[in-house]
Amino acid sequence: MSEEAHSSKRPVRSFVIRSGRLTDSQRKAIDEHWDSFVIPFETNVIDWAALFPNAQPLTVEIGFGMGDSLLQMAKEQPDRNFVGIEVHRAGVGKLLNGINKLGLTNLRIVCHDAVEVLKHSFEPNSIERILVFFPDPWHKKRHNKRRIIQSEFVSLLADRLQVNGRLHLATDWQPYAEHMLEVLNGESVLKNAFRDSDYWQSPERPPTKFEQRGRRLGHGVWDLLYVKR
């Protein structure tokens, strides 16, 4: 098979793995706490309830970045279990550091492609909340196909949500917000919780550092909340 033909069969990724340097504290956290809190990706369903001390509603955040808002949510909501999915090890290392310092028991991490994790490692109707905050908008038109919020992926998310489960997305790029709105409205089992205004005007989530930086630069922020019928 030619290299060109081989490349054409590769799945379109919504992320790029960057070889950024780890700080000493991130590297130390990975060395010392990886086995305790990072769950290896498996191509079969994982028994998530068995990985936490208590059986509680499950929230999954896709692409948690450096993990600050996820860490805050897990700290403030001890009656929920959280799974964060992220491919960049610097963010994983930083979050591991925070989990250890706060002594949290309700937060686990998967360092792998979110599409594959949702497809293989979760059962249908098993997640109460799915969060996707500030995914890469892939601004250039020729790169729009790399956006993670596409019809096929949203159908997968909807399948994994429990009935009355919530899908919460946020972006600071208005064209992406409009794209999200169109894709989500096309999924029959999801309904917009704010049908009159389309967007969630006062979202219940911690602000991310990425968002705070954007607001200082005058960027708007658009939150969407959908509920599974």
N, C-alpha and C positions, 0 to 999 in steps of 0.2 A: 504494500500500500504506500502510495506517495505521501510525503509530509503534508502536502496541501489537502489531500483527501482525509488523512488522519485528523488534521486540525478542524476540518469541517464537521466532524462528528463530536467534538468536544462540546459539553454543555455551556451555554452562556452564563457566566458568573456575574453576580451583582456586586462583587467585591474584588479588590486586588490585594494580594498578600504583599505587604511592604516589609522590608527587612530592617525596620527601625531598631535602634539600639535599646536594650533594656537598661533601666537604672539599676543600681546595686540593690535597692530595696525590692524592686520587682523580681529580679533574678533570685534573690534570697527567698522571697515568698513562693516562687514557683518551685524551688528546690525543696522547701520545707513543708509546703501545704498542698501541693498539687494532688497528691494521692488521697488526701482527706476530703477535698471539695470538688475536684474536677472529675466528672463522670466520663469514662471512655465511650466514644461513639460506637454503637453496635447496629448491625443491619437487622436486628430483631427488636421487638418491643421491650422497653426497659420497665421494670416494676418501680416506678417513681416513688410510690408510697413507702416502699421498704427502705428508701434512702434517707428518710426524714424521721425524726423522733416521734412526730405526731401526724396523724392523718388529717390534713387540712386542705382547703381549696388551693388549687395550683395556679400560679401566674407564671407565664413564660415571656421573657423579654428577648427579642431578636435584635442582635447587634447593639450590645450595651455600651460600646465605646470604652471609656475609661472606668465605667461602672459606678460613678458617684450617685446618680439618681437611683439606680437599682439597689445600692447599698442602703441608701436612706429609706427606701420603701420597705426593705426587709427588716430594718431596725424598727420602723414605726408601725409595722403591721405583723407582729409576732404570731397572729392567728392565721396567717397565710404562709404557704410554702412558695418558694421562688426558684425558677431555673433561668439562668442567663446563658444565651448562646452568642459566642463571639469568636472570630477567627484570629484576631490579633493578640499576640501573647503579651504585649505590653499592658493592654487593658486587663487581661486575665491576671497578670501579676499584681497590678494595682488593686484589683478587687479582692484577690486572695489576701493581700495585706490587710485590707479593711475588714474582711470577714474574721480574720484571726484576732485583730485588735479589739473588735467589738464582741467577740465570742458568739457569733451568730450560729444557729443550728438549722435555720429555715431557708438556707440559700445554697444552691449548687450550681455548677458551671459545666457547660459542654463547649469545648474548643474545636468546633467543626462547622462545616457549611450548614446553615440553618435549613435550607431546603431538604437536604438529606436527613437531617435530624428529625424534622417534622414528619417526613415521609415514612421513616423506618422505626423511630424510637418511641413514638406516641400512638396510643390507641385512639380511634374515633371517640368523640364525646368525652374527652378526658381532661380538658383544660378549661378553667373558669375564665381566665383573662389572658389575652395575648397582646403584647405591647410592641410597637415598632416606632421608635422615636428617632427622627432625623436620619433616615437612611440616605445614602448617597443619591442625590437627584439626577446625576448623570445629565448635566445641563445640555450638552450638545445633542442635536437631533439624531445624529447617527449613532449615539450611545444610548438613546432612550430604551432600547431593547434590554439593556442591562439593569434597569430599575427592578428592584425586588418585588414591588407591588404590580403584579400582572395577574390576569384572570386565572391562570392555572394555579398560581401560588395562593391566591385568595380563596379559591375553592378548597385547596388543601387546608388552609387555616380554618375555614368554616367547618370542614369535616371534623377537625380535631377539637373544636369548641363544644362545650356542653350546651344544651338548650338553655337559652337566656344568658349564655356566656357572652363576654364583651371583647370586641376587637378595637383597640385604641391606637391610632396612628397620629404622628405629628411631623410637620415639615416647615421649614422656613423659606421654601421656594414655591411661590404661588402656582406656576405652571404644573409642578408636581402635585400640589394639593388638588388641582382641578383634575389631573390624571387619576389620582387616588379616588376621588369622588366618582368619576365615571366608572372605574373598574369595580368599586365596591357596590355601586348601585346596580351593576349588572349581575351581581351574585344573588340569586333568588332567596336563599335562606337567611340573608342578612338584611336588617332594616336599620335605617339611620335613626339614631336616638334623638336627633335634632333636625327633623325633617323640614321645619319652617325656615331654619337659618343655614342648614347644611353642615355648618361647623360648630364645634363645641367652644363657646365663648369663654368659659371659666373652667378649664380642665382641672381635674383632680390628679395632679402629678407633681413631683418636685421639678423645678427648672434645672435643665442640664447646663453645664459650663458652655457647651457649644451654643445653646439657645441664648444664654446671657450675653455671650460675645456678639451674637447676631443682633440682638436687640440694641446693644450699644452702637452698632453700625447702622441702625435704623431699619433692620429687617423685620418684616411681619412674621407671625407664626400662626399656622393653621392646624388645629386639632380636629380629628374626626373620630366619632364613636359610633360603632355599629354593634347591634345585638343580634344573636342568633335566634331565629324564630323557633 
